[in-house]
């Protein structure tokens, strides 16, 4: 329950996220990215390429990180949170950018 001061400030003590948690979130983001590409092409065609590109990037990054997690084991908490922030920005960023220029 209580950790020593050394354990709190040790830079070499990287805690890992569970493999199941990482695989499930990367899988969901991959599915959402593929769904975004399909719906974007069906609804808008190629008139909004930034949305399709962001969805495709989220899909491809999720596949790469899913494969990496399967091959090398679970990521550290810091790396996992950074990857999730990147995926969230790919999901929200294009809508924000296109809203600025309307």
The first five atom37 places (N, CA, C, CB, O) and aatype in JSON, in Angstrom:
{
  "aatype": [20, 20, 20, 20, 20, 20, 20, 20, 20, 20, 20, 20, 20, 20, 20, 20, 20, 20, 20, 20, 20, 20, 20, 20, 20, 20, 20, 20, 20, 20, 20, 20, 20, 20, 20, 20, 20, 20, 20, 20, 20, 20, 20, 20, 20, 20, 20, 20, 20, 20, 20, 20, 20, 20, 20, 20, 20, 20, 20, 20, 20, 20, 20, 20, 20, 20, 20, 20, 20, 20, 20, 20, 20, 20, 20, 20, 20, 20, 20, 20, 20, 20, 20, 20, 20, 20, 20, 20, 20, 20, 20, 20, 20, 20, 20, 20, 20, 20, 20, 20, 20, 20],
  "atom_mask": [
    [1, 1, 1, 1, 1],
    [1, 1, 1, 1, 1],
    [1, 1, 1, 1, 1],
    [1, 1, 1, 1, 1],
    [1, 1, 1, 1, 1],
    [1, 1, 1, 1, 1],
    [1, 1, 1, 1, 1],
    [1, 1, 1, 1, 1],
    [1, 1, 1, 1, 1],
    [1, 1, 1, 1, 1],
    [1, 1, 1, 1, 1],
    [1, 1, 1, 1, 1],
    [1, 1, 1, 1, 1],
    [1, 1, 1, 1, 1],
    [1, 1, 1, 1, 1],
    [1, 1, 1, 1, 1],
    [1, 1, 1, 1, 1],
    [1, 1, 1, 1, 1],
    [1, 1, 1, 1, 1],
    [1, 1, 1, 1, 1],
    [1, 1, 1, 1, 1],
    [1, 1, 1, 1, 1],
    [1, 1, 1, 1, 1],
    [1, 1, 1, 1, 1],
    [1, 1, 1, 1, 1],
    [1, 1, 1, 1, 1],
    [1, 1, 1, 1, 1],
    [1, 1, 1, 1, 1],
    [1, 1, 1, 1, 1],
    [1, 1, 1, 1, 1],
    [1, 1, 1, 1, 1],
    [1, 1, 1, 1, 1],
    [1, 1, 1, 1, 1],
    [1, 1, 1, 1, 1],
    [1, 1, 1, 1, 1],
    [1, 1, 1, 1, 1],
    [1, 1, 1, 1, 1],
    [1, 1, 1, 1, 1],
    [1, 1, 1, 1, 1],
    [1, 1, 1, 1, 1],
    [1, 1, 1, 1, 1],
    [1, 1, 1, 1, 1],
    [1, 1, 1, 1, 1],
    [1, 1, 1, 1, 1],
    [1, 1, 1, 1, 1],
    [1, 1, 1, 1, 1],
    [1, 1, 1, 1, 1],
    [1, 1, 1, 1, 1],
    [1, 1, 1, 1, 1],
    [1, 1, 1, 1, 1],
    [1, 1, 1, 1, 1],
    [1, 1, 1, 1, 1],
    [1, 1, 1, 1, 1],
    [1, 1, 1, 1, 1],
    [1, 1, 1, 1, 1],
    [1, 1, 1, 1, 1],
    [1, 1, 1, 1, 1],
    [1, 1, 1, 1, 1],
    [1, 1, 1, 1, 1],
    [1, 1, 1, 1, 1],
    [1, 1, 1, 1, 1],
    [1, 1, 1, 1, 1],
    [1, 1, 1, 1, 1],
    [1, 1, 1, 1, 1],
    [1, 1, 1, 1, 1],
    [1, 1, 1, 1, 1],
    [1, 1, 1, 1, 1],
    [1, 1, 1, 1, 1],
    [1, 1, 1, 1, 1],
    [1, 1, 1, 1, 1],
    [1, 1, 1, 1, 1],
    [1, 1, 1, 1, 1],
    [1, 1, 1, 1, 1],
    [1, 1, 1, 1, 1],
    [1, 1, 1, 1, 1],
    [1, 1, 1, 1, 1],
    [1, 1, 1, 1, 1],
    [1, 1, 1, 1, 1],
    [1, 1, 1, 1, 1],
    [1, 1, 1, 1, 1],
    [1, 1, 1, 1, 1],
    [1, 1, 1, 1, 1],
    [1, 1, 1, 1, 1],
    [1, 1, 1, 1, 1],
    [1, 1, 1, 1, 1],
    [1, 1, 1, 1, 1],
    [1, 1, 1, 1, 1],
    [1, 1, 1, 1, 1],
    [1, 1, 1, 1, 1],
    [1, 1, 1, 1, 1],
    [1, 1, 1, 1, 1],
    [1, 1, 1, 1, 1],
    [1, 1, 1, 1, 1],
    [1, 1, 1, 1, 1],
    [1, 1, 1, 1, 1],
    [1, 1, 1, 1, 1],
    [1, 1, 1, 1, 1],
    [1, 1, 1, 1, 1],
    [1, 1, 1, 1, 1],
    [1, 1, 1, 1, 1],
    [1, 1, 1, 1, 1],
    [1, 1, 1, 1, 1]
  ],
  "atom_positions": [
    [[0.82, -1.19, 0.0], [0.0, 0.0, 0.0], [0.86, 1.25, 0.0], [-0.93, 0.0, 1.2], [0.63, 2.16, -0.8]],
    [[1.85, 1.31, 0.89], [2.74, 2.47, 0.95], [4.04, 2.12, 0.26], [2.99, 2.92, 2.41], [4.59, 1.04, 0.44]],
    [[4.53, 3.06, -0.54], [5.79, 2.85, -1.23], [6.87, 3.69, -0.59], [5.66, 3.18, -2.72], [6.6, 4.75, -0.02]],
    [[8.09, 3.21, -0.68], [9.19, 3.98, -0.14], [9.5, 5.15, -1.06], [10.44, 3.09, 0.06], [9.08, 5.16, -2.21]],
    [[10.24, 6.11, -0.57], [10.6, 7.27, -1.37], [11.45, 6.9, -2.56], [11.33, 8.27, -0.53], [11.35, 7.53, -3.61]],
    [[12.28, 5.88, -2.42], [13.13, 5.44, -3.51], [12.28, 4.9, -4.66], [14.13, 4.38, -3.03], [12.59, 5.16, -5.83]],
    [[11.24, 4.16, -4.36], [10.39, 3.59, -5.4], [9.59, 4.67, -6.13], [9.44, 2.56, -4.8], [9.27, 4.52, -7.31]],
    [[9.27, 5.75, -5.44], [8.5, 6.82, -6.07], [9.3, 7.63, -7.06], [7.94, 7.73, -5.01], [8.76, 8.09, -8.07]],
    [[10.59, 7.8, -6.81], [11.4, 8.67, -7.64], [12.46, 7.93, -8.43], [12.06, 9.7, -6.79], [13.42, 8.55, -8.9]],
    [[12.32, 6.64, -8.6], [13.28, 5.85, -9.35], [12.92, 5.89, -10.84], [13.32, 4.38, -8.84], [11.88, 5.36, -11.22]],
    [[13.74, 6.52, -11.69], [13.4, 6.62, -13.11], [13.48, 5.29, -13.85], [14.3, 7.62, -13.79], [12.92, 5.15, -14.94]],
    [[14.18, 4.31, -13.28], [14.3, 3.02, -13.97], [13.12, 2.1, -13.68], [15.59, 2.35, -13.56], [13.0, 1.05, -14.32]],
    [[12.28, 2.45, -12.75], [11.14, 1.6, -12.4], [9.95, 1.93, -13.28], [10.78, 1.76, -10.91], [9.05, 2.67, -12.87]],
    [[9.94, 1.4, -14.48], [8.82, 1.62, -15.4], [7.77, 0.55, -15.16], [9.29, 1.61, -16.88], [8.05, -0.65, -15.25]],
    [[6.57, 0.99, -14.86], [5.49, 0.04, -14.7], [4.85, -0.19, -16.06], [4.46, 0.55, -13.67], [4.79, 0.72, -16.89]],
    [[4.39, -1.38, -16.27], [3.8, -1.75, -17.56], [2.29, -1.83, -17.43], [4.38, -3.08, -18.06], [1.75, -2.16, -16.37]],
    [[1.63, -1.52, -18.52], [0.19, -1.69, -18.63], [-0.06, -3.17, -18.92], [-0.42, -0.77, -19.75], [0.78, -3.82, -19.54]],
    [[-1.19, -3.69, -18.49], [-1.45, -5.1, -18.78], [-1.62, -5.29, -20.28], [-2.71, -5.59, -18.03], [-2.12, -4.42, -20.99]],
    [[-1.2, -6.44, -20.74], [-1.24, -6.74, -22.16], [-2.68, -6.74, -22.68], [-0.57, -8.09, -22.44], [-2.95, -6.27, -23.78]],
    [[-3.6, -7.27, -21.9], [-5.0, -7.34, -22.32], [-5.58, -5.95, -22.52], [-5.83, -8.1, -21.29], [-6.31, -5.72, -23.49]],
    [[-5.26, -5.03, -21.62], [-5.76, -3.66, -21.72], [-5.21, -2.97, -22.97], [-5.37, -2.85, -20.46], [-5.96, -2.31, -23.69]],
    [[-3.93, -3.13, -23.24], [-3.32, -2.51, -24.41], [-3.89, -3.09, -25.7], [-1.79, -2.7, -24.39], [-4.22, -2.35, -26.63]],
    [[-4.02, -4.41, -25.76], [-4.56, -5.04, -26.97], [-6.0, -4.64, -27.22], [-4.45, -6.55, -26.88], [-6.39, -4.41, -28.36]],
    [[-6.8, -4.55, -26.15], [-8.21, -4.2, -26.35], [-8.36, -2.75, -26.82], [-9.0, -4.41, -25.05], [-9.17, -2.48, -27.71]],
    [[-7.6, -1.83, -26.25], [-7.73, -0.44, -26.68], [-7.18, -0.21, -28.08], [-7.02, 0.48, -25.71], [-7.77, 0.53, -28.86]],
    [[-6.06, -0.84, -28.42], [-5.55, -0.72, -29.78], [-6.51, -1.34, -30.78], [-4.16, -1.37, -29.89], [-6.7, -0.82, -31.88]],
    [[-7.13, -2.45, -30.4], [-8.12, -3.08, -31.27], [-9.34, -2.19, -31.49], [-8.56, -4.41, -30.69], [-9.83, -2.08, -32.61]],
    [[-9.82, -1.57, -30.43], [-10.98, -0.68, -30.57], [-10.65, 0.54, -31.42], [-11.47, -0.23, -29.19], [-11.45, 0.93, -32.26]],
    [[-9.49, 1.13, -31.19], [-9.12, 2.29, -32.01], [-8.91, 1.88, -33.47], [-7.85, 2.95, -31.46], [-9.21, 2.66, -34.37]],
    [[-8.41, 0.68, -33.71], [-8.3, 0.2, -35.07], [-9.66, 0.03, -35.73], [-7.55, -1.11, -35.1], [-9.84, 0.4, -36.89]],
    [[-10.6, -0.52, -34.99], [-11.96, -0.69, -35.51], [-12.61, 0.67, -35.77], [-12.81, -1.5, -34.53], [-13.25, 0.86, -36.81]],
    [[-12.45, 1.6, -34.85], [-13.04, 2.93, -35.02], [-12.4, 3.66, -36.21], [-12.86, 3.77, -33.73], [-13.1, 4.34, -36.96]],
    [[-11.09, 3.51, -36.38], [-10.42, 4.13, -37.53], [-10.9, 3.56, -38.84], [-8.92, 3.97, -37.42], [-11.13, 4.31, -39.8]],
    [[-11.04, 2.24, -38.91], [-11.53, 1.61, -40.14], [-12.98, 2.01, -40.41], [-11.4, 0.08, -40.06], [-13.36, 2.25, -41.56]],
    [[-13.78, 2.07, -39.37], [-15.17, 2.51, -39.5], [-15.23, 3.96, -39.97], [-15.92, 2.34, -38.16], [-16.08, 4.31, -40.79]],
    [[-14.33, 4.81, -39.45], [-14.29, 6.21, -39.87], [-13.92, 6.37, -41.33], [-13.3, 6.97, -39.02], [-14.46, 7.23, -42.02]],
    [[-13.01, 5.54, -41.8], [-12.64, 5.58, -43.23], [-13.83, 5.16, -44.09], [-11.42, 4.67, -43.51], [-14.14, 5.81, -45.08]],
    [[-14.49, 4.08, -43.7], [-15.62, 3.57, -44.49], [-16.77, 4.57, -44.52], [-16.1, 2.23, -43.93], [-17.34, 4.83, -45.58]],
    [[-17.12, 5.11, -43.37], [-18.23, 6.07, -43.31], [-17.86, 7.37, -44.01], [-18.63, 6.35, -41.85], [-18.69, 7.97, -44.69]],
    [[-16.62, 7.81, -43.85], [-16.18, 9.04, -44.52], [-16.23, 8.93, -46.03], [-14.78, 9.39, -44.09], [-16.66, 9.86, -46.71]],
    [[-15.79, 7.79, -46.55], [-15.85, 7.61, -48.0], [-17.29, 7.46, -48.48], [-15.04, 6.38, -48.42], [-17.64, 7.96, -49.55]],
    [[-18.12, 6.78, -47.71], [-19.51, 6.57, -48.11], [-20.3, 7.87, -48.06], [-20.16, 5.53, -47.22], [-21.09, 8.16, -48.96]],
    [[-20.09, 8.65, -47.0], [-20.91, 9.84, -46.81], [-20.41, 11.05, -47.6], [-20.96, 10.19, -45.34], [-21.19, 11.78, -48.2]],
    [[-19.08, 11.26, -47.58], [-18.53, 12.48, -48.18], [-17.74, 12.24, -49.45], [-17.67, 13.17, -47.18], [-17.42, 13.2, -50.16]],
    [[-17.4, 11.02, -49.76], [-16.53, 10.76, -50.91], [-15.13, 11.26, -50.6], [-17.08, 11.43, -52.2], [-14.6, 11.01, -49.52]],
    [[-14.55, 11.97, -51.52], [-13.22, 12.51, -51.29], [-13.26, 14.03, -51.09], [-12.29, 12.17, -52.45], [-12.24, 14.71, -51.27]],
    [[-14.43, 14.55, -50.72], [-14.54, 16.0, -50.54], [-13.93, 16.47, -49.21], [-16.01, 16.41, -50.61], [-13.62, 17.65, -49.07]],
    [[-13.75, 15.58, -48.25], [-13.13, 15.92, -46.98], [-11.96, 14.97, -46.71], [-14.17, 15.85, -45.81], [-12.08, 14.05, -45.9]],
    [[-10.85, 15.19, -47.4], [-9.75, 14.23, -47.3], [-9.05, 14.21, -45.95], [-8.75, 14.53, -48.36], [-8.44, 13.2, -45.6]],
    [[-9.13, 15.3, -45.18], [-8.43, 15.3, -43.88], [-9.08, 14.33, -42.91], [-8.42, 16.72, -43.28], [-8.38, 13.72, -42.09]],
    [[-10.39, 14.17, -42.98], [-11.07, 13.22, -42.1], [-10.71, 11.78, -42.47], [-12.59, 13.42, -42.17], [-10.49, 10.94, -41.59]],
    [[-10.66, 11.51, -43.74], [-10.31, 10.17, -44.19], [-8.85, 9.86, -43.86], [-10.56, 10.02, -45.71], [-8.53, 8.74, -43.45]],
    [[-7.97, 10.84, -44.04], [-6.55, 10.63, -43.75], [-6.33, 10.42, -42.25], [-5.72, 11.84, -44.23], [-5.52, 9.57, -41.87]],
    [[-7.03, 11.17, -41.4], [-6.87, 11.0, -39.96], [-7.4, 9.65, -39.5], [-7.59, 12.13, -39.21], [-6.79, 9.0, -38.66]],
    [[-8.53, 9.22, -40.06], [-9.07, 7.91, -39.7], [-8.15, 6.79, -40.17], [-10.46, 7.73, -40.3], [-7.95, 5.81, -39.46]],
    [[-7.6, 6.94, -41.37], [-6.67, 5.94, -41.88], [-5.39, 5.9, -41.05], [-6.33, 6.23, -43.35], [-4.84, 4.83, -40.8]],
    [[-4.92, 7.07, -40.62], [-3.72, 7.11, -39.78], [-3.98, 6.46, -38.43], [-3.25, 8.57, -39.58], [-3.13, 5.73, -37.92]],
    [[-5.15, 6.7, -37.84], [-5.5, 6.07, -36.57], [-5.58, 4.55, -36.74], [-6.83, 6.62, -36.03], [-5.12, 3.8, -35.88]],
    [[-6.16, 4.1, -37.84], [-6.25, 2.67, -38.11], [-4.87, 2.04, -38.26], [-7.09, 2.42, -39.37], [-4.59, 1.0, -37.66]],
    [[-4.01, 2.67, -39.06], [-2.69, 2.1, -39.31], [-1.8, 2.15, -38.06], [-2.01, 2.85, -40.45], [-1.07, 1.19, -37.78]],
    [[-1.85, 3.24, -37.31], [-1.07, 3.31, -36.08], [-1.54, 2.28, -35.07], [-1.16, 4.7, -35.47], [-0.73, 1.67, -34.38]],
    [[-2.85, 2.07, -34.99], [-3.38, 1.06, -34.08], [-2.9, -0.33, -34.47], [-4.9, 1.1, -34.06], [-2.55, -1.14, -33.61]],
    [[-2.87, -0.61, -35.78], [-2.38, -1.92, -36.23], [-0.9, -2.1, -35.92], [-2.62, -2.08, -37.73], [-0.47, -3.18, -35.5]],
    [[-0.13, -1.05, -36.12], [1.31, -1.14, -35.83], [1.55, -1.37, -34.34], [2.04, 0.14, -36.3], [2.35, -2.22, -33.97]],
    [[0.85, -0.61, -33.5], [1.05, -0.75, -32.06], [0.46, -2.05, -31.53], [0.44, 0.43, -31.32], [0.95, -2.6, -30.55]],
    [[-0.58, -2.56, -32.17], [-1.14, -3.85, -31.81], [-0.13, -4.96, -32.12], [-2.47, -4.11, -32.57], [0.08, -5.85, -31.3]],
    [[0.48, -4.89, -33.28], [1.49, -5.89, -33.65], [2.72, -5.8, -32.73], [1.91, -5.69, -35.11], [3.27, -6.83, -32.33]],
    [[3.13, -4.59, -32.42], [4.27, -4.41, -31.52], [3.99, -4.97, -30.14], [4.65, -2.94, -31.43], [4.86, -5.58, -29.52]],
    [[2.78, -4.76, -29.64], [2.42, -5.28, -28.33], [2.37, -6.8, -28.36], [1.06, -4.72, -27.89], [2.78, -7.44, -27.39]],
    [[1.9, -7.38, -29.44], [1.87, -8.83, -29.54], [3.28, -9.43, -29.58], [1.09, -9.25, -30.77], [3.52, -10.49, -29.01]],
    [[4.21, -8.75, -30.27], [5.55, -9.29, -30.43], [6.45, -9.04, -29.22], [6.19, -8.71, -31.65], [7.23, -9.92, -28.83]],
    [[6.36, -7.85, -28.63], [7.36, -7.5, -27.63], [6.82, -7.39, -26.2], [8.0, -6.22, -28.0], [7.59, -7.17, -25.27]],
    [[5.54, -7.52, -26.02], [5.0, -7.45, -24.67], [4.31, -6.13, -24.4], [6.09, -7.67, -23.65], [4.24, -5.27, -25.28]],
    [[3.8, -5.97, -23.2], [3.03, -4.78, -22.87], [3.89, -3.52, -22.82], [2.31, -4.97, -21.55], [5.06, -3.58, -22.42]],
    [[3.32, -2.38, -23.21], [4.09, -1.12, -23.18], [4.14, -0.54, -21.77], [3.46, -0.1, -24.14], [3.4, -0.96, -20.88]],
    [[5.03, 0.41, -21.58], [5.08, 1.11, -20.3], [3.89, 2.05, -20.21], [6.42, 1.89, -20.14], [3.25, 2.37, -21.21]],
    [[3.6, 2.49, -19.01], [2.45, 3.39, -18.83], [2.65, 4.71, -19.58], [2.22, 3.67, -17.35], [1.71, 5.25, -20.16]],
    [[3.86, 5.21, -19.55], [4.14, 6.48, -20.23], [3.96, 6.35, -21.74], [5.56, 6.96, -19.9], [3.33, 7.2, -22.37]],
    [[4.5, 5.3, -22.32], [4.36, 5.09, -23.76], [2.92, 4.83, -24.16], [5.23, 3.93, -24.21], [2.46, 5.3, -25.2]],
    [[2.2, 4.07, -23.33], [0.81, 3.76, -23.62], [-0.05, 5.01, -23.57], [0.28, 2.72, -22.64], [-0.9, 5.21, -24.43]],
    [[0.16, 5.85, -22.57], [-0.64, 7.07, -22.48], [-0.32, 8.03, -23.62], [-0.41, 7.76, -21.12], [-1.21, 8.71, -24.12]],
    [[0.94, 8.1, -24.03], [1.31, 8.94, -25.18], [0.64, 8.46, -26.46], [2.84, 8.97, -25.36], [0.15, 9.26, -27.26]],
    [[0.61, 7.15, -26.65], [-0.03, 6.6, -27.85], [-1.53, 6.86, -27.84], [0.24, 5.1, -27.95], [-2.1, 7.15, -28.89]],
    [[-2.16, 6.75, -26.69], [-3.6, 7.02, -26.63], [-3.91, 8.49, -26.88], [-4.14, 6.6, -25.28], [-4.93, 8.81, -27.5]],
    [[-3.05, 9.38, -26.42], [-3.25, 10.81, -26.69], [-3.14, 11.07, -28.19], [-2.22, 11.66, -25.91], [-3.91, 11.85, -28.74]],
    [[-2.18, 10.43, -28.85], [-2.03, 10.59, -30.3], [-3.28, 10.11, -31.01], [-0.79, 9.83, -30.8], [-3.76, 10.78, -31.93]],
    [[-3.8, 8.95, -30.62], [-5.0, 8.42, -31.26], [-6.22, 9.31, -31.0], [-5.28, 7.01, -30.76], [-7.05, 9.49, -31.89]],
    [[-6.32, 9.86, -29.8], [-7.45, 10.76, -29.51], [-7.34, 12.05, -30.31], [-7.5, 11.09, -28.02], [-8.36, 12.56, -30.8]],
    [[-6.13, 12.59, -30.46], [-5.96, 13.8, -31.26], [-6.27, 13.56, -32.74], [-4.54, 14.34, -31.11], [-6.78, 14.44, -33.43]],
    [[-5.96, 12.36, -33.22], [-6.32, 12.03, -34.6], [-7.84, 11.95, -34.76], [-5.67, 10.72, -35.02], [-8.36, 12.19, -35.85]],
    [[-8.53, 11.6, -33.7], [-9.98, 11.52, -33.77], [-10.67, 12.86, -33.66], [-10.49, 10.63, -32.7], [-11.7, 13.08, -34.3]],
    [[-10.1, 13.77, -32.87], [-10.75, 15.06, -32.6], [-10.17, 16.18, -33.47], [-10.6, 15.43, -31.13], [-10.89, 17.11, -33.82]],
    [[-8.92, 16.1, -33.81], [-8.23, 17.18, -34.51], [-8.84, 17.62, -35.82], [-6.86, 16.77, -34.76], [-9.03, 18.82, -36.02]],
    [[-9.15, 16.7, -36.74], [-9.71, 17.14, -38.02], [-11.04, 17.87, -37.89], [-9.89, 15.97, -38.93], [-11.3, 18.82, -38.63]],
    [[-11.88, 17.45, -36.97], [-13.16, 18.14, -36.77], [-12.92, 19.55, -36.25], [-14.07, 17.36, -35.8], [-13.62, 20.48, -36.65]],
    [[-11.96, 19.7, -35.37], [-11.64, 21.02, -34.83], [-11.06, 21.92, -35.92], [-10.65, 20.9, -33.66], [-11.42, 23.09, -36.02]],
    [[-10.17, 21.38, -36.73], [-9.54, 22.18, -37.8], [-10.56, 22.59, -38.85], [-8.4, 21.39, -38.46], [-10.56, 23.74, -39.3]],
    [[-11.44, 21.66, -39.24], [-12.43, 22.02, -40.26], [-13.45, 22.99, -39.71], [-13.13, 20.77, -40.8], [-14.02, 23.76, -40.48]],
    [[-13.71, 22.98, -38.41], [-14.62, 23.94, -37.81], [-14.05, 25.34, -37.78], [-14.97, 23.5, -36.42], [-14.8, 26.32, -37.77]],
    [[-12.74, 25.47, -37.76], [-12.1, 26.78, -37.76], [-12.24, 27.48, -39.11], [-10.63, 26.65, -37.41], [-12.29, 28.71, -39.16]],
    [[-12.31, 26.72, -40.18], [-12.3, 27.31, -41.51], [-13.66, 27.33, -42.19], [-11.34, 26.57, -42.37], [-13.74, 27.46, -43.41]],
    [[-14.73, 27.2, -41.44], [-16.07, 27.26, -42.04], [-16.65, 28.63, -41.9], [-17.01, 26.24, -41.39], [-17.77, 28.88, -42.34]]
  ]
}
